[in-house]
């Protein structure tokens, strides 16, 4: 395709340690907007983030997990997996 000799296609450089990247979701603190990183099960979907009491889960595949931002605001992430 017109590339000069020796051209190397750029390939995705997969890192052997996938634990640091897979399943990390950035949640925004509902009180100050700070990004909070948390690990969620693969394929899970965040349903809501609330700073109030722990939300009711709707079904066995939903879970609420407490998180806290760098400013100490505690909130709950409701996710489905
Ligand atoms: Zn906050």
PDB file of the backbone (N, CA, C, O) and the ligand in Angstrom, with CONECT records:
HET     ZN  A 101       1
ATOM      1  N   UNK A   1       0.830  -1.201   0.000  1.00  0.00           N
ATOM      2  CA  UNK A   1       0.000   0.000   0.000  1.00  0.00           C
ATOM      3  C   UNK A   1       0.862   1.248   0.000  1.00  0.00           C
ATOM      4  O   UNK A   1       0.467   2.284   0.534  1.00  0.00           O
ATOM      5  N   UNK A   2       2.036   1.148  -0.598  1.00  0.00           N
ATOM      6  CA  UNK A   2       2.854   2.332  -0.724  1.00  0.00           C
ATOM      7  C   UNK A   2       3.771   2.617   0.441  1.00  0.00           C
ATOM      8  O   UNK A   2       4.480   3.624   0.434  1.00  0.00           O
ATOM      9  N   UNK A   3       3.775   1.758   1.440  1.00  0.00           N
ATOM     10  CA  UNK A   3       4.690   1.989   2.549  1.00  0.00           C
ATOM     11  C   UNK A   3       6.106   1.694   2.107  1.00  0.00           C
ATOM     12  O   UNK A   3       6.337   0.744   1.360  1.00  0.00           O
ATOM     13  N   UNK A   4       7.056   2.493   2.556  1.00  0.00           N
ATOM     14  CA  UNK A   4       8.456   2.188   2.225  1.00  0.00           C
ATOM     15  C   UNK A   4       8.905   0.913   2.926  1.00  0.00           C
ATOM     16  O   UNK A   4       8.307   0.490   3.916  1.00  0.00           O
ATOM     17  N   UNK A   5       9.946   0.317   2.409  1.00  0.00           N
ATOM     18  CA  UNK A   5      10.467  -0.901   3.035  1.00  0.00           C
ATOM     19  C   UNK A   5      10.825  -0.633   4.491  1.00  0.00           C
ATOM     20  O   UNK A   5      11.339   0.431   4.837  1.00  0.00           O
ATOM     21  N   UNK A   6      10.541  -1.627   5.339  1.00  0.00           N
ATOM     22  CA  UNK A   6      10.873  -1.482   6.746  1.00  0.00           C
ATOM     23  C   UNK A   6       9.766  -0.858   7.564  1.00  0.00           C
ATOM     24  O   UNK A   6       9.873  -0.748   8.785  1.00  0.00           O
ATOM     25  N   UNK A   7       8.697  -0.446   6.892  1.00  0.00           N
ATOM     26  CA  UNK A   7       7.603   0.131   7.670  1.00  0.00           C
ATOM     27  C   UNK A   7       6.985  -0.919   8.567  1.00  0.00           C
ATOM     28  O   UNK A   7       6.736  -2.042   8.128  1.00  0.00           O
ATOM     29  N   UNK A   8       6.739  -0.576   9.796  1.00  0.00           N
ATOM     30  CA  UNK A   8       6.124  -1.503  10.755  1.00  0.00           C
ATOM     31  C   UNK A   8       4.771  -0.942  11.153  1.00  0.00           C
ATOM     32  O   UNK A   8       4.655   0.185  11.636  1.00  0.00           O
ATOM     33  N   UNK A   9       3.773  -1.745  10.940  1.00  0.00           N
ATOM     34  CA  UNK A   9       2.446  -1.321  11.356  1.00  0.00           C
ATOM     35  C   UNK A   9       2.398  -1.133  12.867  1.00  0.00           C
ATOM     36  O   UNK A   9       2.950  -1.933  13.623  1.00  0.00           O
ATOM     37  N   UNK A  10       1.751  -0.099  13.282  1.00  0.00           N
ATOM     38  CA  UNK A  10       1.584   0.109  14.720  1.00  0.00           C
ATOM     39  C   UNK A  10       0.604  -0.914  15.261  1.00  0.00           C
ATOM     40  O   UNK A  10      -0.529  -1.024  14.795  1.00  0.00           O
ATOM     41  N   UNK A  11       1.056  -1.648  16.238  1.00  0.00           N
ATOM     42  CA  UNK A  11       0.196  -2.670  16.827  1.00  0.00           C
ATOM     43  C   UNK A  11      -0.108  -2.311  18.279  1.00  0.00           C
ATOM     44  O   UNK A  11       0.666  -1.629  18.950  1.00  0.00           O
ATOM     45  N   UNK A  12      -1.237  -2.784  18.729  1.00  0.00           N
ATOM     46  CA  UNK A  12      -1.607  -2.549  20.114  1.00  0.00           C
ATOM     47  C   UNK A  12      -0.645  -3.304  21.020  1.00  0.00           C
ATOM     48  O   UNK A  12      -0.482  -4.519  20.909  1.00  0.00           O
ATOM     49  N   UNK A  13      -0.025  -2.572  21.899  1.00  0.00           N
ATOM     50  CA  UNK A  13       0.948  -3.188  22.796  1.00  0.00           C
ATOM     51  C   UNK A  13       0.255  -3.605  24.083  1.00  0.00           C
ATOM     52  O   UNK A  13       0.073  -2.800  24.997  1.00  0.00           O
ATOM     53  N   UNK A  14      -0.126  -4.863  24.140  1.00  0.00           N
ATOM     54  CA  UNK A  14      -0.861  -5.347  25.305  1.00  0.00           C
ATOM     55  C   UNK A  14       0.086  -5.537  26.483  1.00  0.00           C
ATOM     56  O   UNK A  14       1.145  -6.152  26.355  1.00  0.00           O
ATOM     57  N   UNK A  15      -0.297  -5.019  27.587  1.00  0.00           N
ATOM     58  CA  UNK A  15       0.518  -5.190  28.782  1.00  0.00           C
ATOM     59  C   UNK A  15       0.141  -6.494  29.458  1.00  0.00           C
ATOM     60  O   UNK A  15      -1.033  -6.864  29.475  1.00  0.00           O
ATOM     61  N   UNK A  16       1.110  -7.191  30.010  1.00  0.00           N
ATOM     62  CA  UNK A  16       0.802  -8.480  30.655  1.00  0.00           C
ATOM     63  C   UNK A  16      -0.058  -8.310  31.900  1.00  0.00           C
ATOM     64  O   UNK A  16      -0.821  -9.206  32.259  1.00  0.00           O
ATOM     65  N   UNK A  17       0.064  -7.166  32.554  1.00  0.00           N
ATOM     66  CA  UNK A  17      -0.705  -6.965  33.781  1.00  0.00           C
ATOM     67  C   UNK A  17      -2.001  -6.252  33.453  1.00  0.00           C
ATOM     68  O   UNK A  17      -2.049  -5.024  33.384  1.00  0.00           O
ATOM     69  N   UNK A  18      -3.052  -7.031  33.252  1.00  0.00           N
ATOM     70  CA  UNK A  18      -4.329  -6.437  32.874  1.00  0.00           C
ATOM     71  C   UNK A  18      -5.166  -6.048  34.083  1.00  0.00           C
ATOM     72  O   UNK A  18      -6.186  -5.372  33.947  1.00  0.00           O
ATOM     73  N   UNK A  19      -4.741  -6.468  35.251  1.00  0.00           N
ATOM     74  CA  UNK A  19      -5.576  -6.212  36.419  1.00  0.00           C
ATOM     75  C   UNK A  19      -5.729  -4.707  36.688  1.00  0.00           C
ATOM     76  O   UNK A  19      -6.721  -4.264  37.266  1.00  0.00           O
ATOM     77  N   UNK A  20      -4.729  -3.938  36.257  1.00  0.00           N
ATOM     78  CA  UNK A  20      -4.774  -2.518  36.576  1.00  0.00           C
ATOM     79  C   UNK A  20      -5.687  -1.750  35.637  1.00  0.00           C
ATOM     80  O   UNK A  20      -6.023  -0.595  35.898  1.00  0.00           O
ATOM     81  N   UNK A  21      -6.091  -2.393  34.539  1.00  0.00           N
ATOM     82  CA  UNK A  21      -6.897  -1.652  33.587  1.00  0.00           C
ATOM     83  C   UNK A  21      -8.280  -2.246  33.390  1.00  0.00           C
ATOM     84  O   UNK A  21      -9.231  -1.519  33.104  1.00  0.00           O
ATOM     85  N   UNK A  22      -8.404  -3.556  33.539  1.00  0.00           N
ATOM     86  CA  UNK A  22      -9.702  -4.172  33.278  1.00  0.00           C
ATOM     87  C   UNK A  22     -10.642  -3.913  34.440  1.00  0.00           C
ATOM     88  O   UNK A  22     -10.281  -4.121  35.599  1.00  0.00           O
ATOM     89  N   UNK A  23     -11.833  -3.464  34.133  1.00  0.00           N
ATOM     90  CA  UNK A  23     -12.857  -3.325  35.144  1.00  0.00           C
ATOM     91  C   UNK A  23     -12.769  -2.061  35.987  1.00  0.00           C
ATOM     92  O   UNK A  23     -13.528  -1.893  36.941  1.00  0.00           O
ATOM     93  N   UNK A  24     -11.837  -1.167  35.635  1.00  0.00           N
ATOM     94  CA  UNK A  24     -11.750   0.077  36.391  1.00  0.00           C
ATOM     95  C   UNK A  24     -12.733   1.074  35.797  1.00  0.00           C
ATOM     96  O   UNK A  24     -12.691   1.375  34.604  1.00  0.00           O
ATOM     97  N   UNK A  25     -13.595   1.569  36.625  1.00  0.00           N
ATOM     98  CA  UNK A  25     -14.593   2.527  36.190  1.00  0.00           C
ATOM     99  C   UNK A  25     -14.387   3.830  36.955  1.00  0.00           C
ATOM    100  O   UNK A  25     -14.119   3.827  38.157  1.00  0.00           O
ATOM    101  N   UNK A  26     -14.515   4.925  36.245  1.00  0.00           N
ATOM    102  CA  UNK A  26     -14.400   6.213  36.921  1.00  0.00           C
ATOM    103  C   UNK A  26     -15.792   6.736  37.244  1.00  0.00           C
ATOM    104  O   UNK A  26     -16.627   6.945  36.364  1.00  0.00           O
ATOM    105  N   UNK A  27     -16.007   6.938  38.527  1.00  0.00           N
ATOM    106  CA  UNK A  27     -17.285   7.456  39.010  1.00  0.00           C
ATOM    107  C   UNK A  27     -17.055   8.915  39.415  1.00  0.00           C
ATOM    108  O   UNK A  27     -16.016   9.258  39.979  1.00  0.00           O
ATOM    109  N   UNK A  28     -18.023   9.748  39.124  1.00  0.00           N
ATOM    110  CA  UNK A  28     -17.901  11.134  39.561  1.00  0.00           C
ATOM    111  C   UNK A  28     -18.647  11.328  40.865  1.00  0.00           C
ATOM    112  O   UNK A  28     -19.817  10.967  40.995  1.00  0.00           O
ATOM    113  N   UNK A  29     -17.947  11.902  41.821  1.00  0.00           N
ATOM    114  CA  UNK A  29     -18.564  12.184  43.111  1.00  0.00           C
ATOM    115  C   UNK A  29     -19.757  13.119  42.894  1.00  0.00           C
ATOM    116  O   UNK A  29     -19.615  14.172  42.272  1.00  0.00           O
ATOM    117  N   UNK A  30     -20.930  12.738  43.403  1.00  0.00           N
ATOM    118  CA  UNK A  30     -22.123  13.576  43.186  1.00  0.00           C
ATOM    119  C   UNK A  30     -22.059  14.900  43.928  1.00  0.00           C
ATOM    120  O   UNK A  30     -22.851  15.804  43.658  1.00  0.00           O
ATOM    121  N   UNK A  31     -21.127  15.021  44.856  1.00  0.00           N
ATOM    122  CA  UNK A  31     -21.073  16.252  45.636  1.00  0.00           C
ATOM    123  C   UNK A  31     -20.050  17.243  45.111  1.00  0.00           C
ATOM    124  O   UNK A  31     -20.269  18.452  45.191  1.00  0.00           O
ATOM    125  N   UNK A  32     -18.941  16.761  44.578  1.00  0.00           N
ATOM    126  CA  UNK A  32     -17.914  17.702  44.129  1.00  0.00           C
ATOM    127  C   UNK A  32     -17.407  17.381  42.723  1.00  0.00           C
ATOM    128  O   UNK A  32     -16.618  18.149  42.173  1.00  0.00           O
ATOM    129  N   UNK A  33     -17.836  16.277  42.135  1.00  0.00           N
ATOM    130  CA  UNK A  33     -17.467  15.975  40.767  1.00  0.00           C
ATOM    131  C   UNK A  33     -16.095  15.348  40.598  1.00  0.00           C
ATOM    132  O   UNK A  33     -15.640  15.146  39.472  1.00  0.00           O
ATOM    133  N   UNK A  34     -15.433  15.040  41.701  1.00  0.00           N
ATOM    134  CA  UNK A  34     -14.122  14.407  41.606  1.00  0.00           C
ATOM    135  C   UNK A  34     -14.256  12.992  41.056  1.00  0.00           C
ATOM    136  O   UNK A  34     -15.159  12.246  41.434  1.00  0.00           O
ATOM    137  N   UNK A  35     -13.353  12.643  40.170  1.00  0.00           N
ATOM    138  CA  UNK A  35     -13.355  11.283  39.647  1.00  0.00           C
ATOM    139  C   UNK A  35     -12.872  10.317  40.722  1.00  0.00           C
ATOM    140  O   UNK A  35     -11.846  10.539  41.365  1.00  0.00           O
ATOM    141  N   UNK A  36     -13.616   9.264  40.898  1.00  0.00           N
ATOM    142  CA  UNK A  36     -13.233   8.213  41.833  1.00  0.00           C
ATOM    143  C   UNK A  36     -13.118   6.934  41.047  1.00  0.00           C
ATOM    144  O   UNK A  36     -14.058   6.526  40.364  1.00  0.00           O
ATOM    145  N   UNK A  37     -11.968   6.302  41.139  1.00  0.00           N
ATOM    146  CA  UNK A  37     -11.766   5.062  40.404  1.00  0.00           C
ATOM    147  C   UNK A  37     -12.172   3.883  41.268  1.00  0.00           C
ATOM    148  O   UNK A  37     -11.817   3.803  42.444  1.00  0.00           O
ATOM    149  N   UNK A  38     -12.912   2.983  40.676  1.00  0.00           N
ATOM    150  CA  UNK A  38     -13.278   1.789  41.404  1.00  0.00           C
ATOM    151  C   UNK A  38     -13.315   0.611  40.456  1.00  0.00           C
ATOM    152  O   UNK A  38     -13.546   0.757  39.256  1.00  0.00           O
ATOM    153  N   UNK A  39     -13.086  -0.533  41.007  1.00  0.00           N
ATOM    154  CA  UNK A  39     -13.131  -1.737  40.198  1.00  0.00           C
ATOM    155  C   UNK A  39     -14.505  -2.368  40.259  1.00  0.00           C
ATOM    156  O   UNK A  39     -15.063  -2.566  41.338  1.00  0.00           O
ATOM    157  N   UNK A  40     -15.040  -2.679  39.107  1.00  0.00           N
ATOM    158  CA  UNK A  40     -16.338  -3.337  39.039  1.00  0.00           C
ATOM    159  C   UNK A  40     -16.184  -4.641  38.272  1.00  0.00           C
ATOM    160  O   UNK A  40     -15.277  -4.783  37.451  1.00  0.00           O
ATOM    161  N   UNK A  41     -17.067  -5.589  38.540  1.00  0.00           N
ATOM    162  CA  UNK A  41     -17.006  -6.839  37.776  1.00  0.00           C
ATOM    163  C   UNK A  41     -17.113  -6.560  36.279  1.00  0.00           C
ATOM    164  O   UNK A  41     -17.796  -5.629  35.853  1.00  0.00           O
ATOM    165  N   UNK A  42     -16.436  -7.376  35.501  1.00  0.00           N
ATOM    166  CA  UNK A  42     -16.445  -7.184  34.054  1.00  0.00           C
ATOM    167  C   UNK A  42     -17.862  -7.197  33.517  1.00  0.00           C
ATOM    168  O   UNK A  42     -18.657  -8.070  33.865  1.00  0.00           O
ATOM    169  N   UNK A  43     -18.178  -6.232  32.668  1.00  0.00           N
ATOM    170  CA  UNK A  43     -19.479  -6.189  32.042  1.00  0.00           C
ATOM    171  C   UNK A  43     -20.551  -5.521  32.872  1.00  0.00           C
ATOM    172  O   UNK A  43     -21.705  -5.450  32.450  1.00  0.00           O
ATOM    173  N   UNK A  44     -20.192  -5.030  34.045  1.00  0.00           N
ATOM    174  CA  UNK A  44     -21.212  -4.417  34.886  1.00  0.00           C
ATOM    175  C   UNK A  44     -21.530  -3.002  34.397  1.00  0.00           C
ATOM    176  O   UNK A  44     -20.718  -2.347  33.743  1.00  0.00           O
ATOM    177  N   UNK A  45     -22.730  -2.563  34.737  1.00  0.00           N
ATOM    178  CA  UNK A  45     -23.210  -1.258  34.297  1.00  0.00           C
ATOM    179  C   UNK A  45     -23.602  -0.456  35.524  1.00  0.00           C
ATOM    180  O   UNK A  45     -24.362  -0.931  36.369  1.00  0.00           O
ATOM    181  N   UNK A  46     -23.089   0.745  35.618  1.00  0.00           N
ATOM    182  CA  UNK A  46     -23.443   1.610  36.741  1.00  0.00           C
ATOM    183  C   UNK A  46     -24.847   2.150  36.534  1.00  0.00           C
ATOM    184  O   UNK A  46     -25.141   2.751  35.501  1.00  0.00           O
ATOM    185  N   UNK A  47     -25.702   1.939  37.504  1.00  0.00           N
ATOM    186  CA  UNK A  47     -27.088   2.397  37.397  1.00  0.00           C
ATOM    187  C   UNK A  47     -27.264   3.779  37.999  1.00  0.00           C
ATOM    188  O   UNK A  47     -27.973   4.616  37.441  1.00  0.00           O
ATOM    189  N   UNK A  48     -26.632   4.021  39.118  1.00  0.00           N
ATOM    190  CA  UNK A  48     -26.797   5.324  39.752  1.00  0.00           C
ATOM    191  C   UNK A  48     -25.694   5.531  40.768  1.00  0.00           C
ATOM    192  O   UNK A  48     -25.077   4.576  41.242  1.00  0.00           O
ATOM    193  N   UNK A  49     -25.453   6.790  41.096  1.00  0.00           N
ATOM    194  CA  UNK A  49     -24.539   7.149  42.164  1.00  0.00           C
ATOM    195  C   UNK A  49     -25.312   8.065  43.100  1.00  0.00           C
ATOM    196  O   UNK A  49     -25.854   9.085  42.676  1.00  0.00           O
ATOM    197  N   UNK A  50     -25.358   7.703  44.356  1.00  0.00           N
ATOM    198  CA  UNK A  50     -26.139   8.488  45.292  1.00  0.00           C
ATOM    199  C   UNK A  50     -25.331   8.792  46.535  1.00  0.00           C
ATOM    200  O   UNK A  50     -24.565   7.958  47.017  1.00  0.00           O
ATOM    201  N   UNK A  51     -25.513   9.995  47.046  1.00  0.00           N
ATOM    202  CA  UNK A  51     -24.826  10.387  48.269  1.00  0.00           C
ATOM    203  C   UNK A  51     -25.692  10.149  49.492  1.00  0.00           C
ATOM    204  O   UNK A  51     -25.270  10.399  50.621  1.00  0.00           O
ATOM    205  N   UNK A  52     -26.898   9.667  49.265  1.00  0.00           N
ATOM    206  CA  UNK A  52     -27.817   9.437  50.383  1.00  0.00           C
ATOM    207  C   UNK A  52     -27.562   8.064  50.975  1.00  0.00           C
ATOM    208  O   UNK A  52     -26.457   7.530  50.885  1.00  0.00           O
ATOM    209  N   UNK A  53     -28.575   7.510  51.570  1.00  0.00           N
ATOM    210  CA  UNK A  53     -28.436   6.195  52.167  1.00  0.00           C
ATOM    211  C   UNK A  53     -28.204   5.144  51.095  1.00  0.00           C
ATOM    212  O   UNK A  53     -28.421   5.375  49.905  1.00  0.00           O
ATOM    213  N   UNK A  54     -27.767   4.008  51.544  1.00  0.00           N
ATOM    214  CA  UNK A  54     -27.518   2.910  50.615  1.00  0.00           C
ATOM    215  C   UNK A  54     -28.785   2.596  49.829  1.00  0.00           C
ATOM    216  O   UNK A  54     -29.836   2.347  50.420  1.00  0.00           O
ATOM    217  N   UNK A  55     -28.693   2.606  48.510  1.00  0.00           N
ATOM    218  CA  UNK A  55     -29.897   2.384  47.699  1.00  0.00           C
ATOM    219  C   UNK A  55     -30.379   0.947  47.771  1.00  0.00           C
ATOM    220  O   UNK A  55     -29.620   0.016  48.039  1.00  0.00           O
ATOM    221  N   UNK A  56     -31.657   0.809  47.523  1.00  0.00           N
ATOM    222  CA  UNK A  56     -32.235  -0.532  47.448  1.00  0.00           C
ATOM    223  C   UNK A  56     -31.789  -1.177  46.148  1.00  0.00           C
ATOM    224  O   UNK A  56     -31.796  -0.544  45.093  1.00  0.00           O
ATOM    225  N   UNK A  57     -31.407  -2.425  46.232  1.00  0.00           N
ATOM    226  CA  UNK A  57     -31.057  -3.133  45.009  1.00  0.00           C
ATOM    227  C   UNK A  57     -32.307  -3.765  44.422  1.00  0.00           C
ATOM    228  O   UNK A  57     -33.201  -4.220  45.135  1.00  0.00           O
ATOM    229  N   UNK A  58     -32.334  -3.775  43.113  1.00  0.00           N
ATOM    230  CA  UNK A  58     -33.500  -4.297  42.403  1.00  0.00           C
ATOM    231  C   UNK A  58     -33.113  -5.592  41.717  1.00  0.00           C
ATOM    232  O   UNK A  58     -32.762  -5.603  40.537  1.00  0.00           O
ATOM    233  N   UNK A  59     -33.178  -6.663  42.451  1.00  0.00           N
ATOM    234  CA  UNK A  59     -32.841  -7.949  41.872  1.00  0.00           C
ATOM    235  C   UNK A  59     -31.475  -8.428  42.328  1.00  0.00           C
ATOM    236  O   UNK A  59     -30.662  -7.642  42.813  1.00  0.00           O
ATOM    237  N   UNK A  60     -31.230  -9.710  42.171  1.00  0.00           N
ATOM    238  CA  UNK A  60     -29.992 -10.310  42.682  1.00  0.00           C
ATOM    239  C   UNK A  60     -28.748  -9.898  41.905  1.00  0.00           C
ATOM    240  O   UNK A  60     -27.629 -10.131  42.364  1.00  0.00           O
ATOM    241  N   UNK A  61     -28.926  -9.285  40.726  1.00  0.00           N
ATOM    242  CA  UNK A  61     -27.763  -8.919  39.933  1.00  0.00           C
ATOM    243  C   UNK A  61     -27.372  -7.455  40.125  1.00  0.00           C
ATOM    244  O   UNK A  61     -26.511  -6.932  39.417  1.00  0.00           O
ATOM    245  N   UNK A  62     -28.009  -6.809  41.082  1.00  0.00           N
ATOM    246  CA  UNK A  62     -27.606  -5.437  41.386  1.00  0.00           C
ATOM    247  C   UNK A  62     -26.906  -5.413  42.733  1.00  0.00           C
ATOM    248  O   UNK A  62     -27.227  -6.171  43.649  1.00  0.00           O
ATOM    249  N   UNK A  63     -25.943  -4.519  42.815  1.00  0.00           N
ATOM    250  CA  UNK A  63     -25.192  -4.384  44.050  1.00  0.00           C
ATOM    251  C   UNK A  63     -24.917  -2.919  44.305  1.00  0.00           C
ATOM    252  O   UNK A  63     -24.746  -2.136  43.372  1.00  0.00           O
ATOM    253  N   UNK A  64     -24.876  -2.557  45.561  1.00  0.00           N
ATOM    254  CA  UNK A  64     -24.505  -1.197  45.939  1.00  0.00           C
ATOM    255  C   UNK A  64     -23.167  -1.264  46.666  1.00  0.00           C
ATOM    256  O   UNK A  64     -22.981  -2.055  47.590  1.00  0.00           O
ATOM    257  N   UNK A  65     -22.240  -0.415  46.225  1.00  0.00           N
ATOM    258  CA  UNK A  65     -20.920  -0.434  46.830  1.00  0.00           C
ATOM    259  C   UNK A  65     -20.569   0.974  47.301  1.00  0.00           C
ATOM    260  O   UNK A  65     -20.693   1.934  46.541  1.00  0.00           O
ATOM    261  N   UNK A  66     -20.135   1.098  48.545  1.00  0.00           N
ATOM    262  CA  UNK A  66     -19.768   2.434  49.042  1.00  0.00           C
ATOM    263  C   UNK A  66     -18.415   2.860  48.499  1.00  0.00           C
ATOM    264  O   UNK A  66     -17.482   2.061  48.411  1.00  0.00           O
ATOM    265  N   UNK A  67     -18.325   4.133  48.136  1.00  0.00           N
ATOM    266  CA  UNK A  67     -17.044   4.699  47.723  1.00  0.00           C
ATOM    267  C   UNK A  67     -16.876   6.038  48.416  1.00  0.00           C
ATOM    268  O   UNK A  67     -17.835   6.586  48.961  1.00  0.00           O
ATOM    269  N   UNK A  68     -15.673   6.559  48.398  1.00  0.00           N
ATOM    270  CA  UNK A  68     -15.410   7.879  48.962  1.00  0.00           C
ATOM    271  C   UNK A  68     -14.432   8.590  48.045  1.00  0.00           C
ATOM    272  O   UNK A  68     -13.451   7.996  47.598  1.00  0.00           O
ATOM    273  N   UNK A  69     -14.692   9.849  47.765  1.00  0.00           N
ATOM    274  CA  UNK A  69     -13.805  10.607  46.894  1.00  0.00           C
ATOM    275  C   UNK A  69     -12.632  11.161  47.697  1.00  0.00           C
ATOM    276  O   UNK A  69     -12.557  10.986  48.913  1.00  0.00           O
ATOM    277  N   UNK A  70     -11.728  11.824  47.004  1.00  0.00           N
ATOM    278  CA  UNK A  70     -10.544  12.363  47.667  1.00  0.00           C
ATOM    279  C   UNK A  70     -10.903  13.407  48.713  1.00  0.00           C
ATOM    280  O   UNK A  70     -10.112  13.682  49.614  1.00  0.00           O
ATOM    281  N   UNK A  71     -12.086  13.987  48.598  1.00  0.00           N
ATOM    282  CA  UNK A  71     -12.509  15.004  49.551  1.00  0.00           C
ATOM    283  C   UNK A  71     -13.306  14.424  50.711  1.00  0.00           C
ATOM    284  O   UNK A  71     -13.838  15.158  51.544  1.00  0.00           O
ATOM    285  N   UNK A  72     -13.381  13.110  50.752  1.00  0.00           N
ATOM    286  CA  UNK A  72     -14.019  12.470  51.885  1.00  0.00           C
ATOM    287  C   UNK A  72     -15.523  12.341  51.791  1.00  0.00           C
ATOM    288  O   UNK A  72     -16.183  11.981  52.766  1.00  0.00           O
ATOM    289  N   UNK A  73     -16.070  12.632  50.621  1.00  0.00           N
ATOM    290  CA  UNK A  73     -17.511  12.456  50.455  1.00  0.00           C
ATOM    291  C   UNK A  73     -17.809  10.985  50.236  1.00  0.00           C
ATOM    292  O   UNK A  73     -17.236  10.343  49.356  1.00  0.00           O
ATOM    293  N   UNK A  74     -18.696  10.470  51.033  1.00  0.00           N
ATOM    294  CA  UNK A  74     -19.071   9.073  50.860  1.00  0.00           C
ATOM    295  C   UNK A  74     -20.347   8.978  50.050  1.00  0.00           C
ATOM    296  O   UNK A  74     -21.282   9.754  50.248  1.00  0.00           O
ATOM    297  N   UNK A  75     -20.379   8.027  49.140  1.00  0.00           N
ATOM    298  CA  UNK A  75     -21.599   7.816  48.371  1.00  0.00           C
ATOM    299  C   UNK A  75     -21.661   6.351  47.973  1.00  0.00           C
ATOM    300  O   UNK A  75     -20.730   5.584  48.217  1.00  0.00           O
ATOM    301  N   UNK A  76     -22.753   5.985  47.367  1.00  0.00           N
ATOM    302  CA  UNK A  76     -22.968   4.604  46.975  1.00  0.00           C
ATOM    303  C   UNK A  76     -23.117   4.511  45.479  1.00  0.00           C
ATOM    304  O   UNK A  76     -23.805   5.315  44.850  1.00  0.00           O
ATOM    305  N   UNK A  77     -22.468   3.527  44.926  1.00  0.00           N
ATOM    306  CA  UNK A  77     -22.610   3.239  43.497  1.00  0.00           C
ATOM    307  C   UNK A  77     -23.484   2.001  43.352  1.00  0.00           C
ATOM    308  O   UNK A  77     -23.172   0.931  43.875  1.00  0.00           O
ATOM    309  N   UNK A  78     -24.573   2.174  42.635  1.00  0.00           N
ATOM    310  CA  UNK A  78     -25.456   1.045  42.363  1.00  0.00           C
ATOM    311  C   UNK A  78     -25.136   0.537  40.969  1.00  0.00           C
ATOM    312  O   UNK A  78     -25.220   1.278  39.990  1.00  0.00           O
ATOM    313  N   UNK A  79     -24.772  -0.721  40.890  1.00  0.00           N
ATOM    314  CA  UNK A  79     -24.427  -1.262  39.583  1.00  0.00           C
ATOM    315  C   UNK A  79     -25.066  -2.627  39.378  1.00  0.00           C
ATOM    316  O   UNK A  79     -25.441  -3.329  40.318  1.00  0.00           O
ATOM    317  N   UNK A  80     -25.166  -2.958  38.118  1.00  0.00           N
ATOM    318  CA  UNK A  80     -25.763  -4.233  37.710  1.00  0.00           C
ATOM    319  C   UNK A  80     -24.699  -5.028  36.987  1.00  0.00           C
ATOM    320  O   UNK A  80     -23.930  -4.470  36.204  1.00  0.00           O
ATOM    321  N   UNK A  81     -24.646  -6.316  37.238  1.00  0.00           N
ATOM    322  CA  UNK A  81     -23.584  -7.110  36.628  1.00  0.00           C
ATOM    323  C   UNK A  81     -24.121  -8.437  36.134  1.00  0.00           C
ATOM    324  O   UNK A  81     -23.368  -9.243  35.588  1.00  0.00           O
TER     325      UNK A  81
HETATM  326 ZN    ZN A 101     -16.584  14.580  46.653  1.00  0.00          ZN
END
